[in-house]
Amino acid sequence: MSLEGLREYLPVLIPLIVVQFALTAASLWHVLTHRNYKFGNRPLWVVLSFVQFIGPVVYFIFGRGEE
């Protein structure tokens, strides 16, 4: 893939990258500032937070405990 070919996809890639970083940051912040989880433990959720898109989404669905 040439540099020109990559430029064609930038309008799609940049928002996806921003969303990925935002989800990762939000899930890490929540994991590190809260002690209660519905399922799993802190090390598990920290590692899963770095899995592209699915890790943070899984945390917010299954791991996030009651406040």
KEVEX-148125 format. One record per residue (C-alpha): residue number from 1; residue in three letters; x, y, z. Coordinates in pm, 1 decimal. Layout:
BEGIN
<resi NUM; resn ala; X X; Y Y; Z Z>
...
END
This chain:
BEGIN
<resi 1; resn met; X 0.0; Y 0.0; Z 0.0>
<resi 2; resn ser; X 142.7; Y 333.7; Z -99.8>
<resi 3; resn leu; X 129.8; Y 655.5; Z 97.0>
<resi 4; resn glu; X -132.3; Y 788.2; Z -142.6>
<resi 5; resn gly; X -345.1; Y 480.4; Z -79.9>
<resi 6; resn leu; X -321.6; Y 539.3; Z 293.4>
<resi 7; resn arg; X -434.1; Y 899.7; Z 255.7>
<resi 8; resn glu; X -755.1; Y 771.6; Z 101.0>
<resi 9; resn tyr; X -842.8; Y 591.3; Z 425.7>
<resi 10; resn leu; X -739.0; Y 865.8; Z 670.3>
<resi 11; resn pro; X -1089.8; Y 1017.1; Z 700.9>
<resi 12; resn val; X -1207.1; Y 679.9; Z 833.9>
<resi 13; resn leu; X -897.1; Y 580.9; Z 1031.0>
<resi 14; resn ile; X -849.8; Y 900.6; Z 1231.7>
<resi 15; resn pro; X -1194.7; Y 892.7; Z 1400.8>
<resi 16; resn leu; X -1154.0; Y 520.9; Z 1473.5>
<resi 17; resn ile; X -816.4; Y 580.9; Z 1634.2>
<resi 18; resn val; X -956.0; Y 866.4; Z 1843.9>
<resi 19; resn val; X -1249.1; Y 651.0; Z 1960.2>
<resi 20; resn gln; X -1011.9; Y 365.7; Z 2045.8>
<resi 21; resn phe; X -790.0; Y 589.7; Z 2260.0>
<resi 22; resn ala; X -1094.0; Y 744.8; Z 2429.4>
<resi 23; resn leu; X -1244.6; Y 404.6; Z 2513.6>
<resi 24; resn thr; X -912.8; Y 274.6; Z 2642.1>
<resi 25; resn ala; X -851.4; Y 584.1; Z 2855.0>
<resi 26; resn ala; X -1204.5; Y 580.3; Z 2999.0>
<resi 27; resn ser; X -1195.6; Y 211.5; Z 3085.6>
<resi 28; resn leu; X -846.3; Y 234.9; Z 3238.4>
<resi 29; resn trp; X -945.1; Y 536.9; Z 3443.9>
<resi 30; resn his; X -1254.0; Y 357.6; Z 3572.3>
<resi 31; resn val; X -1065.8; Y 33.5; Z 3645.6>
<resi 32; resn leu; X -791.8; Y 214.3; Z 3835.0>
<resi 33; resn thr; X -1023.7; Y 437.5; Z 4040.0>
<resi 34; resn his; X -1287.1; Y 181.1; Z 4143.2>
<resi 35; resn arg; X -1253.8; Y -132.0; Z 4351.2>
<resi 36; resn asn; X -1579.6; Y -316.9; Z 4274.4>
<resi 37; resn tyr; X -1629.7; Y -521.5; Z 3958.2>
<resi 38; resn lys; X -1921.4; Y -744.4; Z 3858.7>
<resi 39; resn phe; X -1680.5; Y -1002.3; Z 3719.3>
<resi 40; resn gly; X -1303.9; Y -1043.5; Z 3724.6>
<resi 41; resn asn; X -1034.6; Y -841.7; Z 3896.5>
<resi 42; resn arg; X -822.7; Y -533.2; Z 3832.2>
<resi 43; resn pro; X -531.3; Y -698.5; Z 3644.4>
<resi 44; resn leu; X -775.6; Y -873.5; Z 3410.6>
<resi 45; resn trp; X -956.5; Y -550.5; Z 3321.7>
<resi 46; resn val; X -634.0; Y -352.7; Z 3279.5>
<resi 47; resn val; X -508.9; Y -605.4; Z 3024.6>
<resi 48; resn leu; X -845.3; Y -627.2; Z 2846.9>
<resi 49; resn ser; X -865.0; Y -248.5; Z 2824.8>
<resi 50; resn phe; X -585.8; Y -260.4; Z 2568.0>
<resi 51; resn val; X -768.4; Y -504.3; Z 2336.3>
<resi 52; resn gln; X -890.6; Y -303.3; Z 2038.2>
<resi 53; resn phe; X -1243.9; Y -172.5; Z 2080.5>
<resi 54; resn ile; X -1383.6; Y -492.8; Z 2225.3>
<resi 55; resn gly; X -1187.6; Y -481.5; Z 2553.9>
<resi 56; resn pro; X -1321.3; Y -147.5; Z 2683.0>
<resi 57; resn val; X -1672.3; Y -226.3; Z 2558.2>
<resi 58; resn val; X -1668.2; Y -564.2; Z 2736.6>
<resi 59; resn tyr; X -1550.8; Y -391.5; Z 3054.8>
<resi 60; resn phe; X -1832.7; Y -137.7; Z 3049.0>
<resi 61; resn ile; X -2090.6; Y -411.2; Z 2981.4>
<resi 62; resn phe; X -1968.0; Y -692.7; Z 3209.1>
<resi 63; resn gly; X -1703.2; Y -560.3; Z 3446.5>
<resi 64; resn arg; X -1819.8; Y -226.2; Z 3568.6>
<resi 65; resn gly; X -1957.3; Y -268.6; Z 3918.1>
<resi 66; resn glu; X -2210.0; Y -70.3; Z 4115.4>
<resi 67; resn glu; X -2085.8; Y 268.4; Z 4229.9>
END
